[in-house]
Amino acid sequence: MPEHRARKHHQDRVAEALREEIGAMIGGELTDPRIDFCHVSEVALNPGGKSARVYVAVDSSAKDIAKAESDTIAGLEAAKGYIRHELKERMGVRQVPDLTFLPDRSGRFQARIEELMSRSRKPARDSVAGKHASGATKSAAPGELAAQGAHPPNRQQHQAGHK
């Protein structure tokens, strides 16, 4: 069991080193005009260490994000040989994993999910605010609301019920 933990730790260190070095190359050394402003978000190293998936997040301020992603990935794939050679020199290893560059769309998906969640919360909030504004609900003391089940009981009431 401990040998697996050590192997996993080694793979994590190698993946982090790959992420930092590839990110530094993208930031300053690669001059391909297809490579847009981007950063390496994650490197997933396969268990054997022979190959790695490099997830690249492209800056979302680009006009056509899909085209910018495909151009950036194409530019990185074209520079794959140079990147592997530089990684071998910098890291001082015998073998560098075969790199596969993939677009990281998780940030865009997360933003879209948050947008949809805020849309679904907004009408519910508006309808609750409308009921309170129209006076359709009577005001009650906090203890009465808790007794009606509208609010969860506070900690003291909860503990008193379990003694």
Backbone hydrogen bonds, N-H to C=O, Kabsch-Sander energy under -0.5 kcal/mol:
donor,donor_aa,acceptor,acceptor_aa,energy
4,H,1,M,-0.7
5,R,1,M,-1.4
6,A,2,P,-2.2
7,R,3,E,-2.0
8,K,4,H,-2.5
9,H,5,R,-2.3
10,H,6,A,-2.3
11,Q,7,R,-2.5
12,D,8,K,-2.4
13,R,9,H,-2.2
14,V,10,H,-2.5
15,A,11,Q,-2.7
16,E,12,D,-2.2
17,A,13,R,-2.4
18,L,14,V,-2.6
19,R,15,A,-2.3
20,E,16,E,-2.4
21,E,17,A,-2.6
22,I,18,L,-2.7
23,G,19,R,-2.0
24,A,20,E,-2.1
25,M,21,E,-2.1
26,I,22,I,-2.6
27,G,23,G,-2.1
28,G,24,A,-1.5
29,E,24,A,-0.5
29,E,25,M,-1.5
30,L,25,M,-2.2
35,I,32,D,-1.3
36,D,34,R,-0.8
39,H,57,A,-2.0
41,S,39,H,-0.7
41,S,55,Y,-2.3
42,E,55,Y,-1.3
44,A,53,R,-2.9
45,L,43,V,-0.7
46,N,51,S,-2.5
49,G,46,N,-1.8
52,A,98,D,-2.8
53,R,44,A,-2.7
54,V,52,A,-0.6
54,V,100,T,-3.3
55,Y,42,E,-3.0
55,Y,53,R,-0.6
56,V,54,V,-0.6
56,V,102,L,-2.8
57,A,39,H,-2.8
58,V,56,V,-0.6
59,D,37,F,-2.7
62,A,59,D,-1.1
65,I,63,K,-0.8
68,A,64,D,-2.4
69,E,65,I,-2.4
70,S,66,A,-2.2
71,D,67,K,-2.7
72,T,68,A,-2.4
73,I,69,E,-2.6
74,A,70,S,-2.2
75,G,71,D,-2.4
76,L,72,T,-2.4
77,E,73,I,-2.6
78,A,74,A,-2.0
79,A,75,G,-1.4
80,K,77,E,-1.0
83,I,79,A,-2.6
84,R,80,K,-2.6
85,H,81,G,-2.3
86,E,82,Y,-2.6
87,L,83,I,-2.5
88,K,84,R,-2.2
89,E,85,H,-1.9
90,R,86,E,-2.9
91,M,87,L,-2.7
92,G,88,K,-1.2
93,V,88,K,-0.7
98,D,50,K,-3.0
100,T,52,A,-2.0
102,L,54,V,-2.9
104,D,56,V,-2.8
105,R,103,P,-0.8
109,F,105,R,-2.5
110,Q,106,S,-2.6
111,A,107,G,-2.2
112,R,108,R,-2.3
113,I,109,F,-2.5
114,E,110,Q,-2.5
115,E,111,A,-2.2
116,L,112,R,-2.4
117,M,113,I,-2.6
118,S,114,E,-2.4
119,R,115,E,-1.9
120,S,116,L,-2.0
121,R,117,M,-1.9
122,K,118,S,-2.0
124,A,120,S,-0.8
125,R,121,R,-2.5
126,D,122,K,-2.5
127,S,123,P,-2.3
128,V,124,A,-1.9
129,A,125,R,-2.4
130,G,126,D,-2.1
131,K,127,S,-1.6
132,H,128,V,-1.8
133,A,129,A,-2.2
134,S,130,G,-1.8
135,G,131,K,-0.7
136,A,131,K,-1.5
137,T,131,K,-0.6
144,E,141,A,-0.5
145,L,141,A,-2.0
146,A,142,P,-2.1
147,A,143,G,-1.9
148,Q,144,E,-1.9
149,G,145,L,-0.7
149,G,146,A,-0.6
150,A,145,L,-2.5
151,H,145,L,-0.7
158,H,154,N,-2.3
159,Q,155,R,-2.8
160,A,156,Q,-2.3
161,G,157,Q,-1.4
162,H,158,H,-0.6
162,H,159,Q,-0.8
163,K,160,A,-0.7
